[in-house]
Amino acid sequence: MEKDIILGIIESHCKIQQDKKCLACSDTYKIAEKLKINVSDIGKLCNENGIKIIGCQLGCF
């Protein structure tokens, strides 16, 4: 699947907090499962596009 399509799906789940796009960690897992891709791939796309992952289930973010 193309990065642009995945990014669009990620952005559709984002919320805006303090003028920054944020994505809940739990949503990363749901998206990864739905698209059958690794959660780390979603994390990389978020980092590359300035999307902050919030509420990390592992305490990493």
C-alpha positions as CSV (number, residue, x, y, z in Angstrom):
1,M,0.0,0.0,0.0
2,E,1.3,3.5,-0.9
3,K,2.6,5.8,1.9
4,D,0.2,8.6,0.8
5,I,-2.8,6.3,1.4
6,I,-1.5,5.1,4.7
7,L,-0.8,8.7,5.8
8,G,-4.3,9.8,4.8
9,I,-5.7,7.0,7.0
10,I,-3.5,8.0,9.9
11,E,-4.4,11.7,9.5
12,S,-8.1,10.8,9.5
13,H,-7.6,9.4,13.1
14,C,-5.5,12.4,14.3
15,K,-6.7,15.0,16.8
16,I,-5.3,18.5,17.0
17,Q,-3.7,19.4,20.4
18,Q,-1.9,22.7,20.8
19,D,-1.8,23.2,17.0
20,K,-0.1,19.8,16.5
21,K,-1.5,16.6,15.0
22,C,-1.7,13.8,17.5
23,L,-2.5,10.1,17.2
24,A,-3.5,7.9,20.1
25,C,-1.2,4.9,20.5
26,S,-4.2,2.6,20.6
27,D,-5.2,3.9,17.2
28,T,-1.8,3.0,15.7
29,Y,-2.5,-0.7,16.7
30,K,-6.0,-0.6,15.2
31,I,-4.7,1.0,11.9
32,A,-1.9,-1.5,11.7
33,E,-4.2,-4.5,12.2
34,K,-6.7,-3.1,9.7
35,L,-4.0,-2.5,7.0
36,K,-1.9,-5.5,7.9
37,I,1.3,-3.5,8.4
38,N,3.7,-3.2,11.3
39,V,3.0,-0.7,14.1
40,S,6.6,0.5,13.6
41,D,5.8,1.5,10.0
42,I,3.0,3.7,11.3
43,G,5.4,5.2,13.9
44,K,8.0,6.0,11.2
45,L,5.3,7.7,9.0
46,C,4.2,9.7,12.0
47,N,7.7,10.8,12.8
48,E,8.4,11.8,9.2
49,N,5.2,13.9,9.1
50,G,5.3,15.6,12.5
51,I,2.5,13.6,14.0
52,K,2.9,13.0,17.8
53,I,1.8,9.7,19.2
54,I,0.1,10.2,22.5
55,G,-1.1,7.9,25.3
56,C,1.6,5.3,24.5
57,Q,0.7,1.9,25.9
58,L,4.4,1.1,26.4
59,G,5.3,4.5,27.9
60,C,7.7,5.3,25.1
61,F,6.2,8.6,23.9
